[in-house]
Amino acid sequence: IDIDFDFSRPQCNIDQHAIKCLLDQHFGVAAKGFSTHALVDLALVQPDIGATIKTDGEESSPYAFLSILNISVHNTSFI
């Protein structure tokens, strides 16, 4: 199987719902303990930090994403 991966900056209007679904799937039952929506919002307001990994161009839903949050600053923002 030949797959091309596209790495791009996170785009709030395209990626928000898909990244929230990725986090909900990743954390499973534990996701009910905190707001994944708030966590996604924090990640997406930093468009210069992080990347989305897609397989069908920039307009598609991400397959994965990478971001960094400073927990000293945001330690109570999404609990």
C-alpha positions as YAML, in Angstrom:
chain: A
units: angstrom
residues:
- id: 1
  name: ILE
  ca: [0.00, 0.00, 0.00]
- id: 2
  name: ASP
  ca: [1.37, 3.37, -1.03]
- id: 3
  name: ILE
  ca: [0.18, 6.26, 1.17]
- id: 4
  name: ASP
  ca: [1.26, 9.88, 0.98]
- id: 5
  name: PHE
  ca: [1.10, 11.77, 4.26]
- id: 6
  name: ASP
  ca: [0.56, 15.53, 4.30]
- id: 7
  name: PHE
  ca: [1.85, 17.51, 7.28]
- id: 8
  name: SER
  ca: [0.24, 20.90, 7.78]
- id: 9
  name: ARG
  ca: [-0.62, 23.47, 10.41]
- id: 10
  name: PRO
  ca: [-3.78, 22.84, 12.41]
- id: 11
  name: GLN
  ca: [-6.76, 24.74, 10.98]
- id: 12
  name: CYS
  ca: [-9.53, 25.51, 13.45]
- id: 13
  name: ASN
  ca: [-12.38, 25.57, 10.93]
- id: 14
  name: ILE
  ca: [-11.39, 22.20, 9.39]
- id: 15
  name: ASP
  ca: [-9.73, 20.19, 12.15]
- id: 16
  name: GLN
  ca: [-11.57, 21.02, 15.38]
- id: 17
  name: HIS
  ca: [-14.26, 18.32, 15.27]
- id: 18
  name: ALA
  ca: [-11.96, 15.61, 13.90]
- id: 19
  name: ILE
  ca: [-9.26, 16.24, 16.53]
- id: 20
  name: LYS
  ca: [-11.89, 16.16, 19.29]
- id: 21
  name: CYS
  ca: [-13.06, 12.78, 17.97]
- id: 22
  name: LEU
  ca: [-9.45, 11.54, 17.90]
- id: 23
  name: LEU
  ca: [-8.99, 12.56, 21.55]
- id: 24
  name: ASP
  ca: [-12.30, 10.99, 22.59]
- id: 25
  name: GLN
  ca: [-11.26, 7.73, 20.91]
- id: 26
  name: HIS
  ca: [-7.78, 7.84, 22.43]
- id: 27
  name: PHE
  ca: [-8.87, 8.55, 26.01]
- id: 28
  name: GLY
  ca: [-12.03, 6.41, 25.85]
- id: 29
  name: VAL
  ca: [-13.92, 6.33, 29.14]
- id: 30
  name: ALA
  ca: [-11.29, 8.54, 30.79]
- id: 31
  name: ALA
  ca: [-12.29, 11.37, 28.39]
- id: 32
  name: LYS
  ca: [-15.41, 11.90, 30.49]
- id: 33
  name: GLY
  ca: [-13.16, 13.20, 33.29]
- id: 34
  name: PHE
  ca: [-12.17, 16.36, 31.41]
- id: 35
  name: SER
  ca: [-13.26, 18.50, 28.51]
- id: 36
  name: THR
  ca: [-11.61, 17.30, 25.33]
- id: 37
  name: HIS
  ca: [-13.32, 20.22, 23.56]
- id: 38
  name: ALA
  ca: [-11.41, 22.72, 25.72]
- id: 39
  name: LEU
  ca: [-8.19, 20.78, 25.18]
- id: 40
  name: VAL
  ca: [-8.66, 20.95, 21.40]
- id: 41
  name: ASP
  ca: [-9.42, 24.67, 21.60]
- id: 42
  name: LEU
  ca: [-6.17, 25.26, 23.51]
- id: 43
  name: ALA
  ca: [-4.18, 23.31, 20.94]
- id: 44
  name: LEU
  ca: [-5.78, 25.08, 17.97]
- id: 45
  name: VAL
  ca: [-5.23, 28.64, 19.22]
- id: 46
  name: GLN
  ca: [-1.50, 27.98, 18.72]
- id: 47
  name: PRO
  ca: [-1.40, 27.57, 14.92]
- id: 48
  name: ASP
  ca: [2.40, 27.90, 14.79]
- id: 49
  name: ILE
  ca: [2.90, 25.04, 17.26]
- id: 50
  name: GLY
  ca: [1.90, 21.58, 16.18]
- id: 51
  name: ALA
  ca: [0.96, 19.74, 13.03]
- id: 52
  name: THR
  ca: [-1.81, 17.65, 11.58]
- id: 53
  name: ILE
  ca: [-1.12, 14.54, 9.57]
- id: 54
  name: LYS
  ca: [-3.55, 13.90, 6.72]
- id: 55
  name: THR
  ca: [-3.79, 11.52, 3.79]
- id: 56
  name: ASP
  ca: [-6.20, 13.33, 1.44]
- id: 57
  name: GLY
  ca: [-4.96, 16.93, 1.35]
- id: 58
  name: GLU
  ca: [-5.39, 19.90, 3.67]
- id: 59
  name: GLU
  ca: [-9.19, 19.95, 3.50]
- id: 60
  name: SER
  ca: [-9.56, 16.38, 4.83]
- id: 61
  name: SER
  ca: [-9.86, 15.22, 8.43]
- id: 62
  name: PRO
  ca: [-6.56, 14.56, 10.17]
- id: 63
  name: TYR
  ca: [-5.30, 11.03, 10.68]
- id: 64
  name: ALA
  ca: [-3.20, 12.24, 13.63]
- id: 65
  name: PHE
  ca: [-2.02, 15.47, 15.20]
- id: 66
  name: LEU
  ca: [0.82, 16.77, 17.34]
- id: 67
  name: SER
  ca: [0.77, 19.74, 19.66]
- id: 68
  name: ILE
  ca: [2.44, 21.04, 22.81]
- id: 69
  name: LEU
  ca: [0.79, 22.75, 25.76]
- id: 70
  name: ASN
  ca: [2.55, 24.40, 28.68]
- id: 71
  name: ILE
  ca: [0.94, 22.68, 31.67]
- id: 72
  name: SER
  ca: [2.28, 25.36, 34.03]
- id: 73
  name: VAL
  ca: [0.08, 27.89, 32.23]
- id: 74
  name: HIS
  ca: [-2.89, 25.67, 31.35]
- id: 75
  name: ASN
  ca: [-3.02, 23.29, 34.32]
- id: 76
  name: THR
  ca: [-6.68, 24.05, 35.18]
- id: 77
  name: SER
  ca: [-7.96, 25.17, 31.80]
- id: 78
  name: PHE
  ca: [-9.51, 21.88, 30.67]
- id: 79
  name: ILE
  ca: [-10.37, 20.06, 33.90]
...
